[in-house]
Amino acid sequence: MYKITLIPGDGVGPEITEATKRVLEATGVSFEWDVQNAGEEVYKQEGSPLPDRVLDSIRKNKIALKGPITTPVGSGFRSVNVLLRQSLDLFCCLRPCKTYAGAKSRYENIDLVIVRENTEDLYAGIEYQKGSEGAKSIIEFIQNTTGKRVRQDSGISIKPISVYATERIVRYAFEYARKNKRRKVTAVHKANIMKYSDGLFLEVARTVANNYPDIEFEDKIIDNMCMQLVQKPEFYDILVLPNLYGDVVSDIAAGLIGGLGLAPGANIGDEFAVFEATHGSAPKYKGLNKINPMAMILSGIMMLRHLGEKEAAERLDKSISSVIKEGKSVTYDMKPTPDDPSAATTSEVADAIISKII
Ligand code: NAD
């Protein structure tokens, strides 16, 4: 029996979490779910979108399965997702994107793994509001030390990239490559422009790569990488990226395999792991029983593998593959057109997957 923290999340979170829970239980592996709500409603009720009880539960159980949580844009509380990753030092965001036969996509045979640094970069949460004392003193400091003028009406976000965090994320990418018999790691950056942050990322990546002569290594500038992913994604294998580029490229990779409905993910640290889909809370679909639960179920498969339940993970993966291949019990996003009347509901997809688990 595995005790897992279960965070249903906001928007469509509760629907896909329920579907995922049912599917995981149908594999025969036993779970005890420690349900911990977090997010918008919890913020209204408890004054914090991520109360301590949630973090305490994950610290105790070590593993969580999480639905998406809404982040208000521009104002309101800061991202719970980012806070969770930072508080638990979940330094790696792992997002495998592979093509399932029958999935609606412009591409075939995609098999990419995105390894995104999860704790620093522009997502470190170090920001100074326009007009604040902090912003004023940074503007003054920059003027005094570089002679460069930053406009007084600027908001400022800081981009730290460290040797420590880069070393461990690049090492993770290479270790993952070895363990999973992958051929190549590509480090993605903009070192030509940001010499002291991305430049450091690249320098450290090259040094780490020297320890893995059995795995091919190369680097690509982020803009070129985006173009290459659209033109010839089959050239790439594992991509290791700083936080912001990793976020954006994860969605490109999701698009290559047929959309966010099929893109799973995991946030992994030395001690804890939180499994969640790449997509967000899709608020406009909330309560409609319409959204694709497969991305979260695939994240559940990653969790099964993490728990060492490889055989259950394989059985579930086969069952999902067969539902996708058949193309009948799939949600609107996987049908030829989004208004296809034969689209299955979220819970029907779960039922179909469960019926095919051997
Ligand atoms: P989103 O991923 O929630 O949805 C964008 C669109 O993608 C949806 O409107 C829908 O058309 C499609 N989509 C997403 N998931 C799908 C699925 N499972 N099946 C079918 N179609 C799907 O992105 P957004 O609208 O930019 O973000 C909504 C909220 O979610 C924001 O508050 C954002 O901050 C948050 N968010 C949270 C996480 C997380 O919890 N890790 C990740 C990303 C975004």
Boltz pocket constraint, residues with backbone or C-beta under 6 A from the ligand:
constraints:
  - pocket:
      binder: B
      contacts: [[A, 67], [A, 68], [A, 69], [A, 70], [A, 71], [A, 72], [A, 81], [A, 260], [A, 261], [A, 262], [A, 276], [A, 277], [A, 278], [A, 279], [A, 280], [A, 281], [A, 282], [A, 283], [A, 284], [A, 290], [A, 291], [A, 292], [A, 293], [A, 294], [A, 295], [A, 333]]
      max_distance: 6.0
